[in-house]
Structures are given as C-alpha cells and as structure tokens.
Amino acid sequence: MRTMLRNFLNITFRNLRKRTVFTAIHILGLSVAFAAAILLFLTAMFELSFDDFHENRDRIGLVYDVSNPTSGKEYGETKPVPFGPALKAELPAVERMSRFGNGGVVLRKGDKQFAASTKFVDPDFLHMFSFRLHRGSASALDALDNIVISETMAKNLFGRTDVVGESVEAQINGQWQNKVVAAVMATLPANSSLTFNTLLRFEHMVPDYHSYLDKWGHANHSVFIQWAGDKLDPVAFNRQARPFMATHYKGEIANLKRDGAAPDENGEYLALKVLPMSEYHLNSLGIGGGGPPMFPWMLLLIAGLILFIAGSNFVNLSLAGSFMRSREIGMRKTLGGRPWQLMAQLWAESLLVCIFALTLGGVLAWALLPQYNANMNYSLAIGQLFTGWNFPIFFVVFLLLTAIAGGYPAWSMARVNTIQTLKGKLQLSTGGGLRNVLTVVQFAIAVVLIIGTLVMSSQLHYLHTRPLGFNKTEVISIPVGDEIDGETALKRMRAALASLPQVESVSGSDINIGRGTDGSSATSRLGFGYEDRTIRTHWLRVDYDYLSTLDLQLVAGRDFSRDFATDTNAVLINEQMAAQLGGIEKILGQTIPINDGMQVIGVVKDYNFKDLRQQIEPLTMFINPNEFAVEYLFVKVRPENLAASLAAVEAVWKKVNPRATDGASYLDENTDNQYRRDRRFTNIIISGAALAILISCMGLFAIALLSINRRVKEIGIRKVLGASVSGIILLLSRDFMKMVVIAFAIGAPIAWWLANKWLESFAYRIDVHAGLLLLGGFMVLMVALATVITQSLRAALANPVESLRDE
C-alpha cells in the first residue's frame, strides 16, 4: 500500500513538473486568490463579531422612535429623563433598562488630573452588558456615589489597579464631588460598539436631576433595554409600546397628524421601536455605532468572486490542457485503468495543487497582514482564522472549491473515447462551451469591480473637494484626551500660542469636526418642546472665538462675547434650526425652553458639521462650561507653510500636556477620515478588481497559448498563402475579444445598479454616467487585448517552415 501511494505521488509530481507553465499559473492564481480571500474573510468576520461577547446580546436593544413628517422619515434615538424608568415600569416584558448618556467629566487624585470618557448609566447597565470587570462586581453602581473606571484610568490616577474602595474626585457639571471606586474594568474588546473608560450613575448627568423627572420634552440620552424572553422581539415590543406612546406623546402625535405626517403600516404616527444589539454596529438607520449592514457581506462576496475566478481558471486550464495528456489517458485506459481510477489520479493532482496553493496563500496573507492592518485601520491576526466557526467555514469553502474545480475536469477527462485519445485527438463535448462561459463570467466580474472602483474613487474625490462651509485647510484640531481637563488645556494653549505669529485664533468644543486622530465623530443631540411640537437639534458646546476660528458666517445677530456675562445662558443656532423655530426674524432674540431658558443671540450660516451622507441638520451652540467640557481645541493658523505651523502648535501642545497620546491634525484630514470605511471598501474593491483582472488574464494567457499551439499548422499555411501579420493577430484575437465585449454587456448594467445603490447612502453624490461605464469596459478590453496579442504576435512572426516541416 505504501509503495502504491509512493508511486501515485511520484506520477503526480512528474505530471505537474512536465507542465511547468500551467502548474505555475494554477498555483500562483489560486494562492493569490486564497490570500485575498483569507484577508477579506477575517475582516468580514471581525465586523460581524461586534458586541458578540455580551452574554445577553440577543435580549438587548436600543430604543428609538420613527415618524414620517412631510420632510421625510425621521429616527429619534435621544430620550427624555423620565422615559426609561416609565418604559420599564409600564412594559412588563422590559426586564432591565439603562439610560446611556455622554458627559464631560474630569477625575482628580491628589495632583493628578485627567479628562475621562464618561458614560452616565443606570444600575442595570453592568448586569445587561458583559463588560469584564478586573475588580468589583456588576452591582458596582448600586450606590449613587460609586464610580467604575478602566484599568488604564486606575493606573493613571493611582499607579495601580487594586483600587476598589479608594476615593477619587470627579468634576461633574462644574462641581467637584467625591466618588468611591466600586469596580475596575478590563480593557474593552476591540469589537465593542460602546466605548468609555468611566461609568457614573445617570443621576449625575444633568444638574438638579429631580427637576427633570417630569420633563418629557428635554431629550439628551439613549436608552437600552433587556427583554424578558429568550430573545428580543422587536415586533412584540412595538405592539406593547403603543399604549405607552399614546399616553406620553399624545401632544406630539397630534401635531404630526396636524402637520400632514404619514402614518406607518400600523397606523402609527410616532412608533416606538427597538434596534437589536446584534444590529447596533451595522444598520441602515444612521443610529447606533455602525455603518451599512451590507459591508461585511460585500467583503465576503468579493472574496467569493475572487475564488470563483481562480476556480474557473483552474477548470479552464485543466480542460484546455487536457489534449496535452490525451495519449497518456488513452494508454492508461488501454492497460486496464478504470474511469474512477483515472478520475482519482487526475483529481488528486488537482488536490495537491490546491493544498500547495492554500499553504502558499496562507503564508502570503500572514506576510501582508501588517500592511493590510495599517492601510485598513484594523488589528486582525492570522490566528483569528482558527477561532470559533471561522476555520470550519473556510475549510468547507476550500473543500467545495477543490471538489468542483478539480473534480469536474477529472470527471470529463476520465470518460472520453479511448481510440480518440490514443490518436492524440481528445475532444471534450462540453469543454469549449463551458470554457467560454467561464471566461465571460470572469471578465464580467472584472468589469463590475473596475466600474465600481471608478465610481467609488470619483465619489470620494467629490467628497474631498466639495465646500463644507468652514475653513478646513488652515484649522488644526487637537484632542484634549484623558491627561488634562479641557478648560485648563484651552486656557494654557491660548496663553502659550499668543506669542506665535502664525497663530490667528484659538477656540474649543466638546465635539470634533470629522474624525480626528482619536477617531471621534460623535455629536450630542437634544430634544425639547416648542409651540406644541418637539424640536430636535444637535447640541454643541463651543468656546469664545469659535466662529472666527472656523470662518463660520454669521447671518444675523451677534457672536458670543466676553463682554456679555449672560452669554452663558445664550445660544447660537444654524439656519436649519432657525427654520424649525419659525424663521430668523421670529426667533432672533427670543428665549427657547432649554435648561431654564436660553436666548437666541445669533444665527450661523449652515455648514456640514457631519459627513456628506447626511443633509445639514438643526444645530445649537452654547458656551456654558458646566454643561459639557471642552474636549477638542481648534487653532487657526496663517496659510503660509502649514506643515511648519502644525509642528509649532504640536510642540506647544506637548509642553502644555506632556503625556498627550493623540496628535494634532488639520480639519481637512479629519473630514477625509470620515470616509475611512468607504476608503477601505474602495481599496478592497480596487485590490479585488486588480486581482480579478490579473487572475483572469493569467487564465486567458494560458488558454490563448494552448489555442495558438493547436492552430500552429493552420497559421503556417495561412502565412504561406500570404496572410499578413495583422490579419493573423486579428484572427487569433477576435474570439477572445468577443467574449470580453459580451462580458461588458453583462457586467455594466450590474455595476450601474450596484453603484447607485451604494450612492443612495450619500445626501451629496455624483451621477453614474455612461462615460464611467465605457471607461471601465475599455480598461478591461485593453488589458485582455494586450494579454492575447503577446501570444498572437509571437505566432504571427514565427517561421512557417518550422510549423510545416513534418507535413
């Protein structure tokens, strides 16, 4: 048995060595495809794994409301203070509930002081979510004056992590309070949608908490619930919540009816719904933490398409090369070889090639992973392929690929006519037709990917160049971070930068513009009742000189001024917010019911403070430091020598905050970073398109080589009879070019539809015109033509005497 196996392997390796070019193309094409598939598979599985470490993930959801006014469908994630407790009390199926709010908090221990990324939550929070506690228990927030901090924050404040029971000072709403550390959290997993390093009881989020217990018009936080059943039931939740909404939102529902809003399929004008935690990271609602849900599935689709192209090449080359082994196959059958034995031999050769290609592809993926992580901003490891269901899934895909790609050619060759094979005239009844179909499909996929690349690149260029309404090229953004509190940082930076001639102004905010070096892009939202309707607005803490620093235009009223002490109770609004409140003339100088009443002193021209997927929404700015702390500094510099100005500002920042971990960046870099996910996806599409073309052309090269070798005598006769070089090239290339044209006719409409579906997520977008489609088709045609012509030209220039010598 061992001798038979050794002979079997020797024959297999001998056959592979005899066909060096085809074996190399087989292995190279498959290994590149496997490497790409591994990287894309790891990325998709990571995206799909978000929040799966929570034991109760299937029972947890984010509460939101949906309405459909005349301006279009609206989703409301923020809720008023009494909402969560009332929901838990009135809906029996809500087992646990936690409000989830943002706030600026500074922690202090002795002479050490750090800004904290804080979330205000209810006692149920740590029972609902499975965040690992290094020390302490899930009941850590049962006491009002307890605090939960991360390991990193514990080390920053105390120099150690065994600090349960220790006291720490927290500056909340401008007041210093003593808190007791009740638990220390382990580092949050990379696949957590919720991020923070400090937890406090929700009662601390707003000053004078008890005065808000009956205010249903002031919404400023999210609400998570845990369902009493085994799995969250969004339909049952919506049904049970209807009486709740009818009771507590009666006035808003009446206003929606009055203003012409459309009811949903259940007749609701304001429907309360729940977003399962499994969909929080990836959803199409624009709420929660994620991007489009199609993203990981598109990655898997691209991986599958690349493997399909590589597998198609395998089938094509095996079928096209079968005539080279016709006499061998005929001799084996004459000597008593049975079809299943021949099939086993041929399939085993394919299996060995696939195993070797998979091994090489794994090594290639491992070697490329560091650069891939750097380009795509991931922290993937090749070991993740062997965790959970990842390896079984990938292994099954590998087996299917080898079974189909290697098995079909083996089956086809094992069943051919013995007499024909001995004559060296192997004919496969389905080989040519199948080969042509697979080639067309390969290039159709390449057309789709290349057109997709052109559309996405054009859209990203448009997003980069479109005016946003503020100065993004001369304004530097600096994340304050955890090492110093924002008010101190702003004061010190103003003083330190005053002597730099290139600095024009300094300001601050609690929210960044775009995604800075710390990755932040969040905004705070607020809702309040005004003239019998609910107004929703983005809520932005700014400081003096914010408008002049960002070159924002004031269209009415005045800016915040240090000359007016009452400006801490004043707001600036944008044009969209003014329109919500009845217009600029009506609202300017009036008081709106936020906190204890805030006066509108000015209206700012609309600008894109969010990414260009979204239309400009209502925005309200205030300067009261007791509401939110400054978390970002903005420095406007002169346009001359921007790189030197950035270096000078960073040097000053390092002196003000020597422990700073996040660096400074210009706002144009920040706004570009808003589209990191799209840029990642575009890079993946570009890479996929390049691989699709490369692998397809490798197969086309080999098939063209075989086709020309089989027609070498025909070419010689044509040359003897006077055929020109160009005529022979056209003859040999014509059939292949027809297949590429057919592939374009199939792929272009698919690419157009997919591109428009992707562009639907942008409020500001390009049009997919015919020029982009034709350019993509032309690129594929030229690459394919170049591949075929290299072989056609060699055949056309060959001496016909050599090919006709034995005739």
N, C-alpha and C positions, 0 to 999 in steps of 0.2 A: 504493500500500500504506500509506504514511504517512497519507494523507488518510482512508483507511478506518479505520485504527487510531484517528485523532483523533476521527472521527465515532462510532466504537464507544465510546470513553471518554466523549465528551460525552453520549451517550444514557445510558450507565451512571450517570454522576454526576447527570444530570437525574432519572432514576428514583429514585435514592437521596434527592435533595432533595425530591421530591414526597411521599415518605413519611417525613417528618422524625421523627415519633414512633417508628415502627418501626425506622428506621435507627439512631436514638439508642439504643433498647433493645438492638438487635443488638450495636452497638459497645460499649456500656457493659457488658453482660453478659459478652461474650467477653473484653474487656480485663481486667476484674476476675478472670475465671477464668484467663486466661493469666498474670497477675501472681502469683496464688496458686500456680499450677502451677510457675512458674519457681522460686519460693522453696522450695517443697516438693521439687522435683526436685534443686535444689542441695544441700539438706540431706541427702536420701537418698543422693545420690552421694558426699557427704563421708563419711557414716557407712560406706558400703560400701568406701570407699577406704583404710580404716585398714590400715596396715602394708604397703600395696602397693608401697612404694618399695624393699622388700627384694628383691634380685635372686633370692634363694633361697627366697622366701616359700612356694612350692608344695612345698618339700622340708623345711621346718622345722615342728616341732610341740612342744607342751608335753606332757610325760609325766604321767599321773595314774592312780590306781587306783580301781576300783569294787568295792564289796561291798554285800551286801543283808542286813544283820542284821535281827533282829526289830523293831528300832526304825525301820526304813526304809532306803532306799538311801542310801549314803554315798559321797562322792567325796573322794579324798585327793590333794592337789596337792603337799604338802611331802614331801621325801625325805631320807633319812639321808646322811651324808657319803660313805660308800663306794658308794652306789647308782649315781651317774653313771658313774664310772670302770669299775665292774663291768659296767654295761649296755653301754658302748662296747666293752669287751673281749670280751664273750660274744655279742653280736649283730652278725654281720658286716655287716648292712645299715645299721647306725648308723655313718655316715661321720664325723660330728663330734658333739661333745657339750659343753654348757656348763651348769654349775650356776649358779644365779641367786638370790642371797640379799641380804637387806637388812641394813643395819647403821648405827649412829651413828658418824660419823667427823668429826673436826674437823681442818681444814687450817690451817697456820700458815706465814707467810713474814715473818720479821722481827717487826714489831709488829702485823701484820695477821693476823687470825684469823677463820675462817668455818666454820660448820657446813656439811657437804656432804651432798647427797642421793646416797648411795653405793650402788652395787650391786657385790657380790663375784662375779666370774665366772672362767671358765677361759680359757686362751689361744685356744681355738677361737671365742670369742664374736664377736670383730670380723671373723672370717672367715665366720661364719654370717650375721650381720646386717649390712645395708648402711648403717650409720650413717656419714655423711660426715665424714671427718677433714680439718680445716682444715690441720693439720700432722701429720706422722708417718704410720705405716703400720698395716695390720691386724695386724702382728706385734708391736705395741707392748707386749702383755702377756706376751710370751715369757719375759721376765726377771721373777723373783719380786718384785723391789723396784721395779718400774716402776709408774707411775700414769698414768691418762688423765683429763684434765679438760676441761671445756667452755670455750668462748671467754669466756663471762661469768665463770666462776671464774678463768680466767687473768688477765683484766683486773682482777678484784677483788684477786687476790694480787700480781700483778706489774705491773699497769698496762699490759700489752701482751699480745699473743697469740703472738709468736715466742719461745716459752719451752721448746721441746723441748731436753732435756739439762739443764735447770735442776733444782735440788733444792728440795724442799718437805717440811715436817714434817707428819706425819699422826698424830693421836691415835687409835689403834685398840685397843679393849678396855682402855682406860685407860692405854696406854703410848704414848709419843711415839717415832715411827720416822722415819728419813729415807727419802724416796722420790724417784725420778727421773721427771720428766715425759717420757713417751715419745711422747705424741700429744696433740693438742688437737682436740676435737670441734667441729664446726659446730653451730649451734642445732638441736635436734631438730625434725623436722617436726611440725606441729600434728596430723597424723593418725598419730602413733606411740603405740601402746599402752604401750610400755615407756618410762618417763621416769626420768631421772637426770642428774646433772651431773658425776659422778665414777665411775671404774671402778678397782677394785683386784682383785688376784688372790684367788681364792676361799680360798686357804690362810690368809688373814688374818682370815677371818670369825669363827672361833672360836679362843679361846686354846688353846694346846697342840694344834694341829691333828692331829698324828700319833697322839694318843691316841684320836681319833675314827675312825680308818681302819678299825677292825673293829667299830664300834658301829652296828648296824643298827636300833636302837630309838630313836635320837635324830634326829628329822626336823625340819628347820628351814629348808628352801630348796626352790626349784623346780628342775626340770631340763628343758632344751630339747635336742632332738636334730635332726640334719640327716640325712635319708635318702640312701642311696647312689644310688637310682634317680632318674629324671627327675621323679617326683612322689611325695610321701609316700603310702604305702599303709597306712591305719590297720588294715585287716583283717589284712594280712600281718604288721604289727608285733605285733598282739595274738597272732597264732598263734606267731610266733617267740619271743615273750616268755614263753610258758607254762612252758618248762623253767626259765627264769631265776627266775620266781616260785616254782615248786615247790622250787627249791634254796634260795633266800634267805629265803623267807617260809613255810617249812614249818610252823613253830610257829603263826603267826598263822592260816594256813589251817585247821589242825587245830582251833584254838579257835573259829573261825567255824562249823565243822561241829558242834562240841560244843554251841555256844550256840544252835543252831537257825537259822542263817542259810540263806537260799535261794540255790542256785546259779543262774548265768545260763544263757542258751540253749546255751552251750558246755560246761556243767557246771562252770564255774569259780566258786569261792567268793571269790577275790580276783583280779580280772582287771586286767592292766596294759594301759592304752590310751594313745593319743596324740591330742591335740587339734590339728588343723592350724592353722598360724599365721593362715590366712585366716579362721578362726572364733574366734580368740582375743579379739577385741574384742566380738563379738556371739555369745553362745552361751547355751544354756538350762541349763548345768550349774552356774552360780554360781561358776565358777572363771575365772581369767584376768582380763582387764580390762573386760569388756563387760556390756552389757545384753541384753535379749531379742533374738534374731535377727529377729523379726518387725518390729521398729521401723522400719527404712528401707522395708520393703515396705509397711507400713501407710501411710507417708507417700506413697509412690507410688500406692497405692490411692486415698487421699483426693484426691490431685491428679487421678487419672483420673476419679474420681466427679464432681469439680467440673467438669472439662472435658466429661464426659458430660452433665451437667445443662445446661451452656451450649450444647453442641451440640444437645441435644434442644429447647431453647428456639428455637434457630435454625431447626430443622426445623419445629417447631410454628408459629412465627410466619410462616415462609415459606408453609406450606400454608394457614394460616388467612387470610393476606393475599392469597392468590392470586386471590380473586374480585375484588379491587380492580383487578386488571390484566387481567381477562377480555377486555374489548373490545380492549385493546392486543394481547394474544396472538392473538385471532381475526383482527384486521386484518393482523397480520404473516403469519399462515398464508395468508390470502386473497390477499395480494400476492405469494405465492410463497415465503415463508420455509419452509425445511425444518426438520423437527424437530431435527436436530443443530445447526442454526444458532441456533434458539431456545434450545436447551439450553446452547449455548456462551455466548450472551448472558446468560442467567439465572445460569449458574454463574460467569461472570466477575464479575458483580455481587457474588455471594457471596464470591468470592476476594478482591476488593478490600476488602470489609468485614472479612474475616478478617485480611488483611495489615495494614490500618489498626489493627484491634483488637490484633494481636500487637505492633505497634510501640508503641502506647499502653500495653499491658500490660508490655512491657519497661521503658519509662520509669517506670511506676508501681512495678515491682519494684525498680528501681535506687533510687528515692526512698525506698522503705520499708525497704530492706536495712539501713541503720544501726540503725534502731529494732528491726528483727527480730533482728539480731545481739545487741543489748543485752538484749532480752527472753528470747531463747533461749540466750544464752551461747555463741554461735558467732562465727567470724571469717570468714564467707563473703564472696566478692566476685563481682560480676556477671560478671567476666571468666572465672570458672571454668566458665561455661556454654559457653565456646568452646574448652575444653581436652579433649584425648583424644576419647572417644566421646560426650561429653555433648551437643555440638551436633548431630551426626548423628542421635542418638536423638531429641532433642527436635524436630528438623526433620521427621523421619519422622512423629512423632505429629501435628505441625501439618498435614502434607500429608494424612494419613488423616482428620483432623477436617474439613478443608475439603472433601475429596473426598466424604465421606459426608454431612456436614451441609449442604453447598451443592449437591452433585450430585443427591441424591435428590429434593428439591423441584423442581430444574430439570428433571429427567427426567419427573417426574409432570406438571408443567405443560405441557411440550412435547408431550405425547402426548394431550391432551384433544380432545374433539369441537369442530370449528371452528364449527358452527352455534350450539351452546350458548354458546360464548364470545362470539360476536357479539351474542347476546341478553343478555349480562351474567349468564348463569346457569351459571357454571363449577361443575362438580361433579367432585370427585376421588373415585374409588371407594374408595380406602384412606385418604384424608386424615383423616376424623373418627375412625375406629378407631385409626389409628396415633397421632393426636394425643392421644387419651385414654390409650392405653397409655404413651406417653412422659411424660405428666403424672403418672400414677400412679407410675411408676418414679422420677421426680424427687422426689416427696414421700415415697416410701418411703425413699429415700436420706436425705432430710432427717430423717425420723423416727429412723432408725438413728443418725445423727450427734447429734441432740439428746438421745436417751436415753443414748447413750454419754457425752455431756457431763455429764448429771445423775449418772450412776453414778460417773464418774471424780472429779467435784467432791466428791461425798459421801464417797468413799473417802479422798481427800486430807484432807478435814476430819476424818475419823475418825483418820487417822494423826497429825494435828496435835494432837488433843485427848486421845488415849489416854495414860494414865500410863505412863511408861517405867521407873520405879523409881529415878530420880535427880532431883536438883534441876536443871532446865534453864532456869529463868527468872531465877535470881539468880547464875549462874556464868558468868564471862567466860572465853573461850578465846582464847589468843594464840599463833599460830605463831611459833616462835623464828626460823625462816628460816636463811639462809646467812651472815648478817653477824656472828653471835656464837655461841659454843658454848652448849649448853643448860644445863650445870651452872653456868656463870658467870652466865647470864641469870637462872636461878632464884634463885641466891644474892643477886644485886643487887636483883631485884624484891622479894624477901622483906624486905630491909632498907629499900628505898625506900618500900614500901607500908605498913610498920609504923606510920607516923605518920598514915595516912589513917583517920579514924574510921569511914568507911563500909565499909572492907575487913575481913572477918572471918577469912579464912584464904587461904593461897597454897600451891599444890602444882604438880606437873608430871607428865608422862607422855611416852612415846615415840609414843603414838597418840592421835589426836583422837577426839572423840565427834561423830558426824555428819560433815558436810562443812563445814569452816571456810572462812575467806576464801581459803585456799590450795588449796581443793578436795580436801584429803586425806580419805580414808575407809578407808585400808588398815589391816589388822591383821596381826600376825605369828602364825604357827602353829608348834606344836611337837608332836612325837610321841615317845613313849618306851614301853618295855616294862614292864609291871607285872602280876605274878601271871599269867604265861602269856598275856597279851593286850596289844594295842597301845592305848595311851591317846592320843587327840588332843585338844589344848587350844589355845585362843588364849593367847598369851604376851605379857603386858602389863607393861612397865616403868613403875612409878609412883614417887612420892616420898612422904616423910612427909606426913601430913595429907590424903592423897588421899580417904579415906573421908569425913572430916568436911567437906571442901570440896565434895564432890558429894552429901552427905547420903545416902551408901550405908549400909545397915543391916547391922550385924554380928550374925549369928545364933548364933555360937559362937566361943569363943576370944578372941583379942585382936587389936588393930591393930598395925601396925609402930610401933616406938617408938625414939626416940633413946637411951633408957636401956638398950637391948639391942644390944650391938655385934655379936652373932651374927645379927641380923636380915638382914644382907646375904646370909646363906645360908638364909633362910626365905621362905615363900610364903604368900599368902592365896589361897583358891580360892572359887569360887561354888558354889551348891547343886548345879548340874548336874555340876560337876567332882567334888564330894563323892560324888554318886550313882555316878559312873563308878568311883570308888575304893572303893566298898563301903559308903558312908554316912558321916554326920558323926561319929558316935561312934567308928567304926572308924578313921578316917583322922586325926582331930584329934590333933596331937602326934606323928604318925608322920613318917618320912622317905621321900620319894619319889625315884626314881632320875633326877633331873635334874641335869646337871653332875656334881658329886661327891657329890650327895645334898643335898636341901633339905627342911627341916622345915615341915610344915603347921601354922601357928600360929593360923589363924582361918578361918572360913567366912563369906562375904558373901552376903546375900540376892540372888537372881537379879535382874538388871536388863538391859534391852535396850541393850547396848553396840553392837549392829549395827542396821541398819534393820529395819523390821517385815515385810519379806519373809521373814525368817529367824526360826526358833524360837531361843530362848536356848540357846547352846551352852556347853560347858565353858570356863572362864576361869581362868587362873592369873596372879597378880600377884606381882612381886618388886621389890626396890629396889636391887639391885646395879648401881651406875653403870658398872661395867666391861663389863656385858653389852650394854646399849643406852644411848644418850644421851637426855636429855630433849629432846624436840622441840616440846612444847606446854606452855604454862603455863596454869594454871587459877586464877582469882581469884574467891572467893565474896564477894559484897557484900550489904549490907543491902537489904531490899525497897523502901525509900523512895527515890524519884527515881532509877530505874535508868539513865535517859539521862545524868544528871549523873555518876553513878558510872562509867559506861563512858567518858565523856570524861576524867574524872580519871585513870583507870587508863591510858588511851591516852597521856595527857600524860606520865605517869611512864615508860611504856614507850619513848616517843620520846627521853627523856633517857638511859635505860639503853642503848638501841640506836638511835642517831640515823639509821642507814641502813636501818631496818626498812621493808620494802615491803608486807608483809601486815598488815592491821589486825586489831584485836580484834573479837570478836563474842560475843553471848550464845549459850549452848548450844541454846536453843530455835530460834534462827536456823540454827544448824548442823544440827540434826536435821531441820528443814524442808528444808534444802539436799540432804539425802539423796535427796529425791524430785524433784530438779531435772528429771531426764529425764521422769518422769511428769507433772510440771507443764508441761514443754514440750509433751509429747504432748497433754495436756489442753487447753492453749492452742491448739494446732493444731486439735484436734477442735472446740473452741468456734468458732474462726475459720471452719473448714470448714462447721460447721453454720449459722453466720450467713450465709456466702456461699451455701450451698445454698438456704436459705430466701429470701435476697434475690433470687438469680437465678431461682429457681422462681416467686416472686411477681411478678417483672418479667414473666416469660412469661405467668403467669396473668392479670395485669393487661391485657396486650395481647390475649390470647385472649378474655377477658371483654368487652373493649371492642369487638372485632370481632363477637363473638356478639350483643351487645346492638344494635350498629348494624344487623346483618342482621335483627333482630327488632323494629325500631323501630315499624313499622306495626302489628305484632301487639300490641305494648304499648299503642299509641294506641287501638286498637279495644277492648282489654280495659278500659282506663280509661273509655272512653265507656260501656261496658256496666256500669260500676260496680265494677270491681276496686279493692281498697284498695292503698295504698302497700305495706303489709307483705306482702300477697299477691303483689304483683309482685316484690318483693325475694326472697321465698321461691321463687317460680317461677324467677327468673334464677339464684339461688344454689344451688338444690337439686342440680343435676347435678354442679357443681364440688365440693360438699361430699361427695357420694357417692364421688367419686374420692379425696378425702383420707381418708375412712374406710377405703376399700379399701387405700390406701397404708399406713395404720396397721396393718391386719390382716396385711399382708405384712412390714412393717418391724419391728414389735415383737418377734416371735419371733427374728428375725435379731439384733436388738440385744441381746436377753436372752442368746442363746448367746455372742455376741462378748464381752459384758460379763463373763460368768462365766469365759470363757477368760482374759481379762486378769486377773481377780481371783485366778485359781489361782496366780499368782506371789507372792501375799502369804500369809504364815502367819497374819496377823491381818487380817480383812476384813469388809466389810459384806455383807448379803444383798441380792440384787436382787429387791425385792418388787414386787407389782403396782402399787402406788402410783407408783413411779418410771416404769413403763411408761405408765400412764394420764396422768401429768403431761406426759410428752413428747408423747404424742398430742394432748392438749388444747392444748398450746402451738402445735403445727403447725396444728391446726384453727382456732384463734383468729386466727393470722396470715393464713391463707388466706382465712378468712371476712371479715376486715377488708379484704383486698385486693379481693375480689369485691363487697362491699357498697358500697364507694365508687363503683363504676360502676353497680351496680344501683339505688342510691338516686338518682343523677342521672337515670337513665332513668325511674324511677318518679315523680319530681317534675316531669318535663318536661310542657309543654303539649301534649295530644294533637292539637290543631288543627294544630301545626307539622308533625307526622309524617303527618297525613292530608290535607294541603292539596292534594296532586296526585292524590288518588284520585277 
